[in-house]
């Protein structure tokens, strides 16, 4: 683990959820850049489906909260 100096304290970014997510994203991008273009289809398809699902769920959440008056 590498240390990152932030003002007057030392932090380990990989020990937080956001740091772990950023690390995983960088690793995924590096791996996808090494894979042939024809083999990237399923990975990009999964990301597209996840974005569509998140958009749909957020829309449903907004509609339900407006109906309940929250």
CHARMM internal coordinates of N, CA and C (Angstrom, degrees):
IC EDIT
DIST 1 N 1 CA 1.4425
DIST 1 CA 1 C 1.5163
ANGL 1 N 1 CA 1 C 109.87
DIST 1 C 2 N 1.2935
ANGL 1 CA 1 C 2 N 115.60
DIHE 1 N 1 CA 1 C 2 N 137.09
DIST 2 N 2 CA 1.4554
ANGL 1 C 2 N 2 CA 118.66
DIHE 1 CA 1 C 2 N 2 CA 178.78
DIST 2 CA 2 C 1.5235
ANGL 2 N 2 CA 2 C 110.12
DIHE 1 C 2 N 2 CA 2 C -98.81
DIST 2 C 3 N 1.3046
ANGL 2 CA 2 C 3 N 114.65
DIHE 2 N 2 CA 2 C 3 N 147.53
DIST 3 N 3 CA 1.4566
ANGL 2 C 3 N 3 CA 120.45
DIHE 2 CA 2 C 3 N 3 CA 179.19
DIST 3 CA 3 C 1.5125
ANGL 3 N 3 CA 3 C 109.67
DIHE 2 C 3 N 3 CA 3 C -91.91
DIST 3 C 4 N 1.3052
ANGL 3 CA 3 C 4 N 115.16
DIHE 3 N 3 CA 3 C 4 N 142.75
DIST 4 N 4 CA 1.4565
ANGL 3 C 4 N 4 CA 121.28
DIHE 3 CA 3 C 4 N 4 CA 176.20
DIST 4 CA 4 C 1.5166
ANGL 4 N 4 CA 4 C 107.69
DIHE 3 C 4 N 4 CA 4 C -119.82
DIST 4 C 5 N 1.3128
ANGL 4 CA 4 C 5 N 116.14
DIHE 4 N 4 CA 4 C 5 N 125.44
DIST 5 N 5 CA 1.4637
ANGL 4 C 5 N 5 CA 120.40
DIHE 4 CA 4 C 5 N 5 CA 179.62
DIST 5 CA 5 C 1.5214
ANGL 5 N 5 CA 5 C 108.87
DIHE 4 C 5 N 5 CA 5 C -81.17
DIST 5 C 6 N 1.3125
ANGL 5 CA 5 C 6 N 116.61
DIHE 5 N 5 CA 5 C 6 N 121.89
DIST 6 N 6 CA 1.4624
ANGL 5 C 6 N 6 CA 122.19
DIHE 5 CA 5 C 6 N 6 CA 179.74
DIST 6 CA 6 C 1.5206
ANGL 6 N 6 CA 6 C 107.62
DIHE 5 C 6 N 6 CA 6 C -127.71
DIST 6 C 7 N 1.3277
ANGL 6 CA 6 C 7 N 116.21
DIHE 6 N 6 CA 6 C 7 N 102.96
DIST 7 N 7 CA 1.4648
ANGL 6 C 7 N 7 CA 123.23
DIHE 6 CA 6 C 7 N 7 CA -175.33
DIST 7 CA 7 C 1.5195
ANGL 7 N 7 CA 7 C 109.92
DIHE 6 C 7 N 7 CA 7 C 56.65
DIST 7 C 8 N 1.3233
ANGL 7 CA 7 C 8 N 117.99
DIHE 7 N 7 CA 7 C 8 N -110.91
DIST 8 N 8 CA 1.4591
ANGL 7 C 8 N 8 CA 119.46
DIHE 7 CA 7 C 8 N 8 CA -175.70
DIST 8 CA 8 C 1.5217
ANGL 8 N 8 CA 8 C 113.02
DIHE 7 C 8 N 8 CA 8 C -109.97
DIST 8 C 9 N 1.3233
ANGL 8 CA 8 C 9 N 118.91
DIHE 8 N 8 CA 8 C 9 N 9.97
DIST 9 N 9 CA 1.4589
ANGL 8 C 9 N 9 CA 119.75
DIHE 8 CA 8 C 9 N 9 CA -179.45
DIST 9 CA 9 C 1.5232
ANGL 9 N 9 CA 9 C 110.12
DIHE 8 C 9 N 9 CA 9 C -128.61
DIST 9 C 10 N 1.3083
ANGL 9 CA 9 C 10 N 116.06
DIHE 9 N 9 CA 9 C 10 N 154.17
DIST 10 N 10 CA 1.4572
ANGL 9 C 10 N 10 CA 121.79
DIHE 9 CA 9 C 10 N 10 CA 176.94
DIST 10 CA 10 C 1.5133
ANGL 10 N 10 CA 10 C 108.94
DIHE 9 C 10 N 10 CA 10 C -97.75
DIST 10 C 11 N 1.3149
ANGL 10 CA 10 C 11 N 115.92
DIHE 10 N 10 CA 10 C 11 N 139.38
DIST 11 N 11 CA 1.4562
ANGL 10 C 11 N 11 CA 120.16
DIHE 10 CA 10 C 11 N 11 CA -178.84
DIST 11 CA 11 C 1.5183
ANGL 11 N 11 CA 11 C 109.72
DIHE 10 C 11 N 11 CA 11 C -129.08
DIST 11 C 12 N 1.3029
ANGL 11 CA 11 C 12 N 115.95
DIHE 11 N 11 CA 11 C 12 N 156.30
DIST 12 N 12 CA 1.4502
ANGL 11 C 12 N 12 CA 123.54
DIHE 11 CA 11 C 12 N 12 CA 173.84
DIST 12 CA 12 C 1.5219
ANGL 12 N 12 CA 12 C 107.20
DIHE 11 C 12 N 12 CA 12 C -115.04
DIST 12 C 13 N 1.3305
ANGL 12 CA 12 C 13 N 118.23
DIHE 12 N 12 CA 12 C 13 N 95.87
DIST 13 N 13 CA 1.4668
ANGL 12 C 13 N 13 CA 120.56
DIHE 12 CA 12 C 13 N 13 CA -173.65
DIST 13 CA 13 C 1.5237
ANGL 13 N 13 CA 13 C 113.84
DIHE 12 C 13 N 13 CA 13 C -60.32
DIST 13 C 14 N 1.3292
ANGL 13 CA 13 C 14 N 117.79
DIHE 13 N 13 CA 13 C 14 N -30.43
DIST 14 N 14 CA 1.4598
ANGL 13 C 14 N 14 CA 119.47
DIHE 13 CA 13 C 14 N 14 CA -177.35
DIST 14 CA 14 C 1.5264
ANGL 14 N 14 CA 14 C 112.96
DIHE 13 C 14 N 14 CA 14 C -72.21
DIST 14 C 15 N 1.3321
ANGL 14 CA 14 C 15 N 117.72
DIHE 14 N 14 CA 14 C 15 N -7.93
DIST 15 N 15 CA 1.4581
ANGL 14 C 15 N 15 CA 119.91
DIHE 14 CA 14 C 15 N 15 CA 179.55
DIST 15 CA 15 C 1.5244
ANGL 15 N 15 CA 15 C 112.41
DIHE 14 C 15 N 15 CA 15 C -90.80
DIST 15 C 16 N 1.3276
ANGL 15 CA 15 C 16 N 117.46
DIHE 15 N 15 CA 15 C 16 N -3.99
DIST 16 N 16 CA 1.4609
ANGL 15 C 16 N 16 CA 120.60
DIHE 15 CA 15 C 16 N 16 CA 176.60
DIST 16 CA 16 C 1.5257
ANGL 16 N 16 CA 16 C 109.34
DIHE 15 C 16 N 16 CA 16 C -103.41
DIST 16 C 17 N 1.3013
ANGL 16 CA 16 C 17 N 116.50
DIHE 16 N 16 CA 16 C 17 N 162.13
DIST 17 N 17 CA 1.4666
ANGL 16 C 17 N 17 CA 120.99
DIHE 16 CA 16 C 17 N 17 CA 179.92
DIST 17 CA 17 C 1.5231
ANGL 17 N 17 CA 17 C 110.71
DIHE 16 C 17 N 17 CA 17 C -63.04
DIST 17 C 18 N 1.3257
ANGL 17 CA 17 C 18 N 116.75
DIHE 17 N 17 CA 17 C 18 N -44.88
DIST 18 N 18 CA 1.4676
ANGL 17 C 18 N 18 CA 119.25
DIHE 17 CA 17 C 18 N 18 CA -179.58
DIST 18 CA 18 C 1.5239
ANGL 18 N 18 CA 18 C 111.44
DIHE 17 C 18 N 18 CA 18 C -65.94
DIST 18 C 19 N 1.3255
ANGL 18 CA 18 C 19 N 117.10
DIHE 18 N 18 CA 18 C 19 N -38.78
DIST 19 N 19 CA 1.4583
ANGL 18 C 19 N 19 CA 120.14
DIHE 18 CA 18 C 19 N 19 CA 177.70
DIST 19 CA 19 C 1.5109
ANGL 19 N 19 CA 19 C 111.94
DIHE 18 C 19 N 19 CA 19 C -64.86
DIST 19 C 20 N 1.3265
ANGL 19 CA 19 C 20 N 116.46
DIHE 19 N 19 CA 19 C 20 N -39.46
DIST 20 N 20 CA 1.4619
ANGL 19 C 20 N 20 CA 120.82
DIHE 19 CA 19 C 20 N 20 CA 177.97
DIST 20 CA 20 C 1.5218
ANGL 20 N 20 CA 20 C 110.80
DIHE 19 C 20 N 20 CA 20 C -66.55
DIST 20 C 21 N 1.3299
ANGL 20 CA 20 C 21 N 117.00
DIHE 20 N 20 CA 20 C 21 N -41.22
DIST 21 N 21 CA 1.4686
ANGL 20 C 21 N 21 CA 120.68
DIHE 20 CA 20 C 21 N 21 CA 176.78
DIST 21 CA 21 C 1.5225
ANGL 21 N 21 CA 21 C 111.14
DIHE 20 C 21 N 21 CA 21 C -61.62
DIST 21 C 22 N 1.3276
ANGL 21 CA 21 C 22 N 116.96
DIHE 21 N 21 CA 21 C 22 N -45.10
DIST 22 N 22 CA 1.4643
ANGL 21 C 22 N 22 CA 120.47
DIHE 21 CA 21 C 22 N 22 CA 179.26
DIST 22 CA 22 C 1.5193
ANGL 22 N 22 CA 22 C 111.18
DIHE 21 C 22 N 22 CA 22 C -62.37
DIST 22 C 23 N 1.3271
ANGL 22 CA 22 C 23 N 116.37
DIHE 22 N 22 CA 22 C 23 N -40.71
DIST 23 N 23 CA 1.4660
ANGL 22 C 23 N 23 CA 120.53
DIHE 22 CA 22 C 23 N 23 CA 177.95
DIST 23 CA 23 C 1.5280
ANGL 23 N 23 CA 23 C 110.38
DIHE 22 C 23 N 23 CA 23 C -62.85
DIST 23 C 24 N 1.3289
ANGL 23 CA 23 C 24 N 116.96
DIHE 23 N 23 CA 23 C 24 N -44.50
DIST 24 N 24 CA 1.4628
ANGL 23 C 24 N 24 CA 120.64
DIHE 23 CA 23 C 24 N 24 CA 179.87
DIST 24 CA 24 C 1.5241
ANGL 24 N 24 CA 24 C 111.54
DIHE 23 C 24 N 24 CA 24 C -64.88
DIST 24 C 25 N 1.3305
ANGL 24 CA 24 C 25 N 117.46
DIHE 24 N 24 CA 24 C 25 N -38.74
DIST 25 N 25 CA 1.4676
ANGL 24 C 25 N 25 CA 120.46
DIHE 24 CA 24 C 25 N 25 CA 178.01
DIST 25 CA 25 C 1.5201
ANGL 25 N 25 CA 25 C 111.12
DIHE 24 C 25 N 25 CA 25 C -63.42
DIST 25 C 26 N 1.3393
ANGL 25 CA 25 C 26 N 116.51
DIHE 25 N 25 CA 25 C 26 N -43.78
DIST 26 N 26 CA 1.4632
ANGL 25 C 26 N 26 CA 119.50
DIHE 25 CA 25 C 26 N 26 CA 178.65
DIST 26 CA 26 C 1.5229
ANGL 26 N 26 CA 26 C 111.00
DIHE 25 C 26 N 26 CA 26 C -62.63
DIST 26 C 27 N 1.3326
ANGL 26 CA 26 C 27 N 116.57
DIHE 26 N 26 CA 26 C 27 N -42.15
DIST 27 N 27 CA 1.4674
ANGL 26 C 27 N 27 CA 120.11
DIHE 26 CA 26 C 27 N 27 CA 179.24
DIST 27 CA 27 C 1.5221
ANGL 27 N 27 CA 27 C 110.70
DIHE 26 C 27 N 27 CA 27 C -64.03
DIST 27 C 28 N 1.3393
ANGL 27 CA 27 C 28 N 117.34
DIHE 27 N 27 CA 27 C 28 N -39.56
DIST 28 N 28 CA 1.4651
ANGL 27 C 28 N 28 CA 120.51
DIHE 27 CA 27 C 28 N 28 CA 179.39
DIST 28 CA 28 C 1.5223
ANGL 28 N 28 CA 28 C 110.83
DIHE 27 C 28 N 28 CA 28 C -64.55
DIST 28 C 29 N 1.3276
ANGL 28 CA 28 C 29 N 117.08
DIHE 28 N 28 CA 28 C 29 N -44.13
DIST 29 N 29 CA 1.4668
ANGL 28 C 29 N 29 CA 120.65
DIHE 28 CA 28 C 29 N 29 CA -179.90
DIST 29 CA 29 C 1.5241
ANGL 29 N 29 CA 29 C 110.50
DIHE 28 C 29 N 29 CA 29 C -63.42
DIST 29 C 30 N 1.3257
ANGL 29 CA 29 C 30 N 117.17
DIHE 29 N 29 CA 29 C 30 N -42.59
DIST 30 N 30 CA 1.4662
ANGL 29 C 30 N 30 CA 120.01
DIHE 29 CA 29 C 30 N 30 CA 177.95
DIST 30 CA 30 C 1.5193
ANGL 30 N 30 CA 30 C 110.97
DIHE 29 C 30 N 30 CA 30 C -61.68
DIST 30 C 31 N 1.3224
ANGL 30 CA 30 C 31 N 116.70
DIHE 30 N 30 CA 30 C 31 N -43.65
DIST 31 N 31 CA 1.4642
ANGL 30 C 31 N 31 CA 119.97
DIHE 30 CA 30 C 31 N 31 CA -179.22
DIST 31 CA 31 C 1.5265
ANGL 31 N 31 CA 31 C 111.52
DIHE 30 C 31 N 31 CA 31 C -66.73
DIST 31 C 32 N 1.3398
ANGL 31 CA 31 C 32 N 116.98
DIHE 31 N 31 CA 31 C 32 N -40.52
DIST 32 N 32 CA 1.4641
ANGL 31 C 32 N 32 CA 119.83
DIHE 31 CA 31 C 32 N 32 CA 179.77
DIST 32 CA 32 C 1.5266
ANGL 32 N 32 CA 32 C 111.96
DIHE 31 C 32 N 32 CA 32 C -67.88
DIST 32 C 33 N 1.3295
ANGL 32 CA 32 C 33 N 116.98
DIHE 32 N 32 CA 32 C 33 N -28.95
DIST 33 N 33 CA 1.4646
ANGL 32 C 33 N 33 CA 118.70
DIHE 32 CA 32 C 33 N 33 CA 178.26
DIST 33 CA 33 C 1.5217
ANGL 33 N 33 CA 33 C 111.48
DIHE 32 C 33 N 33 CA 33 C -73.48
DIST 33 C 34 N 1.3338
ANGL 33 CA 33 C 34 N 117.49
DIHE 33 N 33 CA 33 C 34 N -19.59
DIST 34 N 34 CA 1.4624
ANGL 33 C 34 N 34 CA 121.27
DIHE 33 CA 33 C 34 N 34 CA 178.62
DIST 34 CA 34 C 1.5240
ANGL 34 N 34 CA 34 C 112.55
DIHE 33 C 34 N 34 CA 34 C -88.94
DIST 34 C 35 N 1.3252
ANGL 34 CA 34 C 35 N 117.63
DIHE 34 N 34 CA 34 C 35 N -17.71
DIST 35 N 35 CA 1.4620
ANGL 34 C 35 N 35 CA 122.24
DIHE 34 CA 34 C 35 N 35 CA -176.13
DIST 35 CA 35 C 1.5237
ANGL 35 N 35 CA 35 C 109.59
DIHE 34 C 35 N 35 CA 35 C -84.76
DIST 35 C 36 N 1.3341
ANGL 35 CA 35 C 36 N 116.27
DIHE 35 N 35 CA 35 C 36 N 150.13
DIST 36 N 36 CA 1.4607
ANGL 35 C 36 N 36 CA 120.55
DIHE 35 CA 35 C 36 N 36 CA 176.18
DIST 36 CA 36 C 1.5246
ANGL 36 N 36 CA 36 C 110.17
DIHE 35 C 36 N 36 CA 36 C -62.02
DIST 36 C 37 N 1.3203
ANGL 36 CA 36 C 37 N 115.23
DIHE 36 N 36 CA 36 C 37 N 153.20
DIST 37 N 37 CA 1.4687
ANGL 36 C 37 N 37 CA 120.90
DIHE 36 CA 36 C 37 N 37 CA -177.44
DIST 37 CA 37 C 1.5225
ANGL 37 N 37 CA 37 C 111.04
DIHE 36 C 37 N 37 CA 37 C -60.96
DIST 37 C 38 N 1.3206
ANGL 37 CA 37 C 38 N 117.89
DIHE 37 N 37 CA 37 C 38 N -37.68
DIST 38 N 38 CA 1.4662
ANGL 37 C 38 N 38 CA 120.34
DIHE 37 CA 37 C 38 N 38 CA -177.66
DIST 38 CA 38 C 1.5275
ANGL 38 N 38 CA 38 C 112.56
DIHE 37 C 38 N 38 CA 38 C -68.40
DIST 38 C 39 N 1.3326
ANGL 38 CA 38 C 39 N 117.59
DIHE 38 N 38 CA 38 C 39 N -21.19
DIST 39 N 39 CA 1.4631
ANGL 38 C 39 N 39 CA 121.13
DIHE 38 CA 38 C 39 N 39 CA -179.76
DIST 39 CA 39 C 1.5255
ANGL 39 N 39 CA 39 C 113.17
DIHE 38 C 39 N 39 CA 39 C -93.37
DIST 39 C 40 N 1.3154
ANGL 39 CA 39 C 40 N 118.17
DIHE 39 N 39 CA 39 C 40 N -1.84
DIST 40 N 40 CA 1.4678
ANGL 39 C 40 N 40 CA 121.66
DIHE 39 CA 39 C 40 N 40 CA -179.49
DIST 40 CA 40 C 1.5212
ANGL 40 N 40 CA 40 C 112.59
DIHE 39 C 40 N 40 CA 40 C -83.58
DIST 40 C 41 N 1.3057
ANGL 40 CA 40 C 41 N 118.02
DIHE 40 N 40 CA 40 C 41 N -14.01
DIST 41 N 41 CA 1.4575
ANGL 40 C 41 N 41 CA 122.23
DIHE 40 CA 40 C 41 N 41 CA -175.89
DIST 41 CA 41 C 1.5151
ANGL 41 N 41 CA 41 C 114.76
DIHE 40 C 41 N 41 CA 41 C -53.03
DIST 41 C 42 N 1.3419
ANGL 41 CA 41 C 42 N 118.68
DIHE 41 N 41 CA 41 C 42 N -53.42
DIST 42 N 42 CA 1.4716
ANGL 41 C 42 N 42 CA 118.99
DIHE 41 CA 41 C 42 N 42 CA -179.05
DIST 42 CA 42 C 1.5284
ANGL 42 N 42 CA 42 C 113.47
DIHE 41 C 42 N 42 CA 42 C -60.78
DIST 42 C 43 N 1.3215
ANGL 42 CA 42 C 43 N 117.62
DIHE 42 N 42 CA 42 C 43 N -37.67
DIST 43 N 43 CA 1.4666
ANGL 42 C 43 N 43 CA 120.15
DIHE 42 CA 42 C 43 N 43 CA -179.27
DIST 43 CA 43 C 1.5221
ANGL 43 N 43 CA 43 C 110.85
DIHE 42 C 43 N 43 CA 43 C -66.21
DIST 43 C 44 N 1.3137
ANGL 43 CA 43 C 44 N 117.01
DIHE 43 N 43 CA 43 C 44 N -43.75
DIST 44 N 44 CA 1.4635
ANGL 43 C 44 N 44 CA 120.79
DIHE 43 CA 43 C 44 N 44 CA 179.46
DIST 44 CA 44 C 1.5237
ANGL 44 N 44 CA 44 C 110.26
DIHE 43 C 44 N 44 CA 44 C -68.66
DIST 44 C 45 N 1.3225
ANGL 44 CA 44 C 45 N 116.83
DIHE 44 N 44 CA 44 C 45 N -34.40
DIST 45 N 45 CA 1.4588
ANGL 44 C 45 N 45 CA 121.14
DIHE 44 CA 44 C 45 N 45 CA 177.99
DIST 45 CA 45 C 1.5290
ANGL 45 N 45 CA 45 C 111.07
DIHE 44 C 45 N 45 CA 45 C -64.43
DIST 45 C 46 N 1.3151
ANGL 45 CA 45 C 46 N 117.17
DIHE 45 N 45 CA 45 C 46 N -40.72
DIST 46 N 46 CA 1.4679
ANGL 45 C 46 N 46 CA 120.98
DIHE 45 CA 45 C 46 N 46 CA 178.59
DIST 46 CA 46 C 1.5246
ANGL 46 N 46 CA 46 C 110.26
DIHE 45 C 46 N 46 CA 46 C -63.27
DIST 46 C 47 N 1.3193
ANGL 46 CA 46 C 47 N 117.20
DIHE 46 N 46 CA 46 C 47 N -43.28
DIST 47 N 47 CA 1.4669
ANGL 46 C 47 N 47 CA 120.35
DIHE 46 CA 46 C 47 N 47 CA 178.78
DIST 47 CA 47 C 1.5217
ANGL 47 N 47 CA 47 C 110.48
DIHE 46 C 47 N 47 CA 47 C -63.03
DIST 47 C 48 N 1.3205
ANGL 47 CA 47 C 48 N 116.42
DIHE 47 N 47 CA 47 C 48 N -42.58
DIST 48 N 48 CA 1.4638
ANGL 47 C 48 N 48 CA 120.55
DIHE 47 CA 47 C 48 N 48 CA 179.13
DIST 48 CA 48 C 1.5226
ANGL 48 N 48 CA 48 C 111.06
DIHE 47 C 48 N 48 CA 48 C -61.93
DIST 48 C 49 N 1.3140
ANGL 48 CA 48 C 49 N 117.25
DIHE 48 N 48 CA 48 C 49 N -43.33
DIST 49 N 49 CA 1.4717
ANGL 48 C 49 N 49 CA 120.97
DIHE 48 CA 48 C 49 N 49 CA 178.87
DIST 49 CA 49 C 1.5281
ANGL 49 N 49 CA 49 C 111.19
DIHE 48 C 49 N 49 CA 49 C -65.23
DIST 49 C 50 N 1.3257
ANGL 49 CA 49 C 50 N 117.37
DIHE 49 N 49 CA 49 C 50 N -39.27
DIST 50 N 50 CA 1.4626
ANGL 49 C 50 N 50 CA 120.47
DIHE 49 CA 49 C 50 N 50 CA 178.71
DIST 50 CA 50 C 1.5245
ANGL 50 N 50 CA 50 C 111.23
DIHE 49 C 50 N 50 CA 50 C -64.82
DIST 50 C 51 N 1.3169
ANGL 50 CA 50 C 51 N 117.08
DIHE 50 N 50 CA 50 C 51 N -39.84
DIST 51 N 51 CA 1.4679
ANGL 50 C 51 N 51 CA 120.43
DIHE 50 CA 50 C 51 N 51 CA 178.31
DIST 51 CA 51 C 1.5251
ANGL 51 N 51 CA 51 C 110.11
DIHE 50 C 51 N 51 CA 51 C -66.01
DIST 51 C 52 N 1.3261
ANGL 51 CA 51 C 52 N 116.97
DIHE 51 N 51 CA 51 C 52 N -41.95
DIST 52 N 52 CA 1.4669
ANGL 51 C 52 N 52 CA 120.39
DIHE 51 CA 51 C 52 N 52 CA 178.59
DIST 52 CA 52 C 1.5242
ANGL 52 N 52 CA 52 C 111.10
DIHE 51 C 52 N 52 CA 52 C -63.35
DIST 52 C 53 N 1.3240
ANGL 52 CA 52 C 53 N 116.74
DIHE 52 N 52 CA 52 C 53 N -42.04
DIST 53 N 53 CA 1.4623
ANGL 52 C 53 N 53 CA 120.40
DIHE 52 CA 52 C 53 N 53 CA 179.37
DIST 53 CA 53 C 1.5248
ANGL 53 N 53 CA 53 C 111.02
DIHE 52 C 53 N 53 CA 53 C -64.93
DIST 53 C 54 N 1.3262
ANGL 53 CA 53 C 54 N 117.28
DIHE 53 N 53 CA 53 C 54 N -42.40
DIST 54 N 54 CA 1.4622
ANGL 53 C 54 N 54 CA 120.52
DIHE 53 CA 53 C 54 N 54 CA 179.28
DIST 54 CA 54 C 1.5242
ANGL 54 N 54 CA 54 C 111.05
DIHE 53 C 54 N 54 CA 54 C -63.66
DIST 54 C 55 N 1.3197
ANGL 54 CA 54 C 55 N 116.71
DIHE 54 N 54 CA 54 C 55 N -40.04
DIST 55 N 55 CA 1.4648
ANGL 54 C 55 N 55 CA 120.44
DIHE 54 CA 54 C 55 N 55 CA 178.39
DIST 55 CA 55 C 1.5197
ANGL 55 N 55 CA 55 C 111.28
DIHE 54 C 55 N 55 CA 55 C -64.88
DIST 55 C 56 N 1.3260
ANGL 55 CA 55 C 56 N 116.47
DIHE 55 N 55 CA 55 C 56 N -43.97
DIST 56 N 56 CA 1.4678
ANGL 55 C 56 N 56 CA 120.38
DIHE 55 CA 55 C 56 N 56 CA 179.37
DIST 56 CA 56 C 1.5226
ANGL 56 N 56 CA 56 C 111.47
DIHE 55 C 56 N 56 CA 56 C -63.66
DIST 56 C 57 N 1.3269
ANGL 56 CA 56 C 57 N 116.62
DIHE 56 N 56 CA 56 C 57 N -45.34
DIST 57 N 57 CA 1.4621
ANGL 56 C 57 N 57 CA 119.98
DIHE 56 CA 56 C 57 N 57 CA -179.13
DIST 57 CA 57 C 1.5272
ANGL 57 N 57 CA 57 C 111.81
DIHE 56 C 57 N 57 CA 57 C -65.52
DIST 57 C 58 N 1.3233
ANGL 57 CA 57 C 58 N 117.01
DIHE 57 N 57 CA 57 C 58 N -37.12
DIST 58 N 58 CA 1.4665
ANGL 57 C 58 N 58 CA 118.09
DIHE 57 CA 57 C 58 N 58 CA 178.27
DIST 58 CA 58 C 1.5242
ANGL 58 N 58 CA 58 C 111.08
DIHE 57 C 58 N 58 CA 58 C -68.71
DIST 58 C 59 N 1.3226
ANGL 58 CA 58 C 59 N 117.42
DIHE 58 N 58 CA 58 C 59 N -36.10
DIST 59 N 59 CA 1.4678
ANGL 58 C 59 N 59 CA 120.23
DIHE 58 CA 58 C 59 N 59 CA 176.74
DIST 59 CA 59 C 1.5218
ANGL 59 N 59 CA 59 C 110.96
DIHE 58 C 59 N 59 CA 59 C -65.28
DIST 59 C 60 N 1.3139
ANGL 59 CA 59 C 60 N 116.84
DIHE 59 N 59 CA 59 C 60 N -43.58
DIST 60 N 60 CA 1.4680
ANGL 59 C 60 N 60 CA 121.07
DIHE 59 CA 59 C 60 N 60 CA 177.97
DIST 60 CA 60 C 1.5233
ANGL 60 N 60 CA 60 C 110.20
DIHE 59 C 60 N 60 CA 60 C -61.91
DIST 60 C 61 N 1.3213
ANGL 60 CA 60 C 61 N 116.55
DIHE 60 N 60 CA 60 C 61 N -41.49
DIST 61 N 61 CA 1.4585
ANGL 60 C 61 N 61 CA 120.79
DIHE 60 CA 60 C 61 N 61 CA 179.21
DIST 61 CA 61 C 1.5252
ANGL 61 N 61 CA 61 C 111.52
DIHE 60 C 61 N 61 CA 61 C -62.11
DIST 61 C 62 N 1.3287
ANGL 61 CA 61 C 62 N 116.60
DIHE 61 N 61 CA 61 C 62 N -42.45
DIST 62 N 62 CA 1.4676
ANGL 61 C 62 N 62 CA 119.76
DIHE 61 CA 61 C 62 N 62 CA 178.36
DIST 62 CA 62 C 1.5218
ANGL 62 N 62 CA 62 C 111.88
DIHE 61 C 62 N 62 CA 62 C -64.93
DIST 62 C 63 N 1.3171
ANGL 62 CA 62 C 63 N 116.92
DIHE 62 N 62 CA 62 C 63 N -40.93
DIST 63 N 63 CA 1.4668
ANGL 62 C 63 N 63 CA 120.36
DIHE 62 CA 62 C 63 N 63 CA 179.42
DIST 63 CA 63 C 1.5191
ANGL 63 N 63 CA 63 C 110.28
DIHE 62 C 63 N 63 CA 63 C -64.83
DIST 63 C 64 N 1.3191
ANGL 63 CA 63 C 64 N 117.24
DIHE 63 N 63 CA 63 C 64 N -46.37
DIST 64 N 64 CA 1.4646
ANGL 63 C 64 N 64 CA 120.24
DIHE 63 CA 63 C 64 N 64 CA -179.28
DIST 64 CA 64 C 1.5227
ANGL 64 N 64 CA 64 C 111.86
DIHE 63 C 64 N 64 CA 64 C -63.97
DIST 64 C 65 N 1.3301
ANGL 64 CA 64 C 65 N 116.86
DIHE 64 N 64 CA 64 C 65 N -40.00
DIST 65 N 65 CA 1.4644
ANGL 64 C 65 N 65 CA 118.26
DIHE 64 CA 64 C 65 N 65 CA 179.97
DIST 65 CA 65 C 1.5282
ANGL 65 N 65 CA 65 C 111.34
DIHE 64 C 65 N 65 CA 65 C -69.49
DIST 65 C 66 N 1.3272
ANGL 65 CA 65 C 66 N 117.54
DIHE 65 N 65 CA 65 C 66 N -32.04
DIST 66 N 66 CA 1.4661
ANGL 65 C 66 N 66 CA 118.66
DIHE 65 CA 65 C 66 N 66 CA 177.48
DIST 66 CA 66 C 1.5215
ANGL 66 N 66 CA 66 C 111.16
DIHE 65 C 66 N 66 CA 66 C -73.12
DIST 66 C 67 N 1.3314
ANGL 66 CA 66 C 67 N 117.65
DIHE 66 N 66 CA 66 C 67 N -31.43
DIST 67 N 67 CA 1.4617
ANGL 66 C 67 N 67 CA 120.64
DIHE 66 CA 66 C 67 N 67 CA 178.09
DIST 67 CA 67 C 1.5216
ANGL 67 N 67 CA 67 C 111.96
DIHE 66 C 67 N 67 CA 67 C -70.97
DIST 67 C 68 N 1.3261
ANGL 67 CA 67 C 68 N 116.68
DIHE 67 N 67 CA 67 C 68 N -34.51
DIST 68 N 68 CA 1.4599
ANGL 67 C 68 N 68 CA 119.83
DIHE 67 CA 67 C 68 N 68 CA -179.29
DIST 68 CA 68 C 1.5210
ANGL 68 N 68 CA 68 C 111.81
DIHE 67 C 68 N 68 CA 68 C -84.87
DIST 68 C 69 N 1.3257
ANGL 68 CA 68 C 69 N 117.53
DIHE 68 N 68 CA 68 C 69 N -10.31
DIST 69 N 69 CA 1.4531
ANGL 68 C 69 N 69 CA 120.66
DIHE 68 CA 68 C 69 N 69 CA 178.77
DIST 69 CA 69 C 1.5087
ANGL 69 N 69 CA 69 C 113.68
DIHE 68 C 69 N 69 CA 69 C 81.29
DIST 69 C 70 N 1.3095
ANGL 69 CA 69 C 70 N 116.86
DIHE 69 N 69 CA 69 C 70 N 20.16
DIST 70 N 70 CA 1.4696
ANGL 69 C 70 N 70 CA 119.48
DIHE 69 CA 69 C 70 N 70 CA -179.42
DIST 70 CA 70 C 1.4971
ANGL 70 N 70 CA 70 C 112.18
DIHE 69 C 70 N 70 CA 70 C -78.26
END
COOR INIT
IC SEED 1 N 1 CA 1 C
IC BUILD
